[in-house]
Amino acid sequence: MKPQKWTLEQIQQAVAEQLKIESNEIQDDDNLLLLGLDSVSLMTLVGQWRDAGANIEFQDLIEEPTLRDWLQRLND
């Protein structure tokens, strides 16, 4: 089974749902932790993305918490 190819919009929407904001409020290079994403929300996202086939760990995302970096890591 080939892994899903992730889009910036999918990641942006998932993060926006966790932050309870509109997805257009998040820019590609915003630090998501400074926008209010906490470790529990991040673990939720990691779990959702792993369930969907992503080979991702919490540590992969916490290091560079931007949509642009996450898109690259999810599609590696």
Secondary structure, DSSP 8 states (H G I E B T S, - for coil): -------HHHHHHHHHHHHTS-GGG--TT--TTTTT--HHHHHHHHHHHHHTT----HHHHHHS-SHHHHHHHHT-
